[in-house]
Amino acid sequence: MNRSARVSTSDRLARAALCRLGEPGDPRLTALVDELGAAEVYAHLSAETDVTGLASDVAQRLAALDPVADLERATRRGIRFVVPGDEEWPDQVGALDRPDPVNGRGGCPLGLWVRGPLRLADATRRSVAVVGSRSATSYGGDVAAEIGATLAGAGHTVISGAAFGIDQSAHRGALAARGPTIAVLACGVDRAYPSAHRQLLDYIADTGLVVSELAPGCAPTRLRFLSRNRLIAGLGVGTVVVEAAVRSGALNTASWTERLNRPLMGVPGPVTSAPSAGVHQLIRTRNAMLVTSGAEVLEAVAPPGDHLLVEPRGAERPHDRLSLLDQQVLDAVPVSRPVTPDNIARTAGIAPARVRESLGRLVDCNLVACSLGRYHLADRGEPA
């Protein structure tokens, strides 16, 4: 069954108009739509009058909108309006209805304006948000690019906000690996913000997706970035914060990820680095998982048993497999001055007979050299 068939024209038009009427993530509006349905809320607000019987300010603003023309213009520009019930709708954003608002923003989006060739539901099925400071260090940029490339190379979509710094590096890492990436904007998907990223955003729109709650033509504002952060967290199955100062907007995305009970990860930086101070707080006090590479992120977000990492350990040395007795004897063998087994026995505090047996094994392992019945440590590569 085509899910889009369940979305009535009146519902789609109502959502398109309400997107223009209110700010994205307005909890009052999203709660009303969730309770009554978009078409009923639209009809009620359009008929609203003040105490004098005149149309209210909200009704006048709605009367001035033309959602039919908005959708037609969007279609001509290669932009589609995806709403709940559409085949392309990413069901995981519905979880945004559950947590309480943060900074006055919350709730499930009324709809999403989408530009790009991928299907939004498919692209976000295995997606990870990678966010962080706009004032990224070269260290943070390199780590974000590696994480983006590793995730994309493994078939995961990289979600970020197309800002300077960490966002840009994460997108470019995914693109370098020829994998999917989604840019979530705090303005219309037809606008380039920042303007210096126009070429990047156009390329993402050609190969991945550019997404926004805001209708085409809308400009970014500070509050719209907060709404955008909640959407980034809602689209991803987990979030990685690469660099963030103590007042970074990336921490707002982290808060939404926590509220959605999804994996939150942080990349540590130098303890003296201000751009990493917010990440360190996430790890120390808010249960963010410490990650240092894309492989570790994959292990955290993958289904159990997938992308398991081997615990790192140093290279095995020849004497790592020695018994405790042989290690004790080896420690008593001098570096260069050959001595008798009895001397070694006295130093090791072990019976001479057991020492002679042990020395035989150590010679076979090329750890000890013997000359005229006397023993010393073997040089690397020296035959016993």
Secondary structure as UniProt FT lines:
FT   HELIX           3..6
FT   HELIX           9..21
FT   TURN            24..25
FT   HELIX           27..36
FT   HELIX           38..46
FT   TURN            51..52
FT   HELIX           57..63
FT   HELIX           67..76
FT   TURN            77..78
FT   STRAND          79..82
FT   TURN            84..85
FT   TURN            87..88
FT   HELIX           91..97
FT   TURN            103..104
FT   STRAND          112..115
FT   HELIX           120..123
FT   TURN            124..126
FT   STRAND          127..131
FT   HELIX           138..153
FT   TURN            154..155
FT   STRAND          157..160
FT   TURN            164..165
FT   HELIX           166..176
FT   TURN            177..178
FT   STRAND          181..184
FT   TURN            189..190
FT   HELIX           195..197
FT   HELIX           198..207
FT   STRAND          209..212
FT   TURN            216..217
FT   HELIX           222..235
FT   STRAND          239..241
FT   TURN            246..247
FT   HELIX           250..259
FT   TURN            260..261
FT   STRAND          264..266
FT   TURN            271..272
FT   HELIX           274..276
FT   HELIX           277..285
FT   STRAND          289..290
FT   HELIX           294..301
FT   TURN            304..305
FT   HELIX           318..321
FT   HELIX           324..332
FT   HELIX           341..348
FT   HELIX           352..364
FT   TURN            365..366
FT   STRAND          368..371
FT   TURN            372..373
FT   STRAND          374..377
FT   TURN            380..381
//
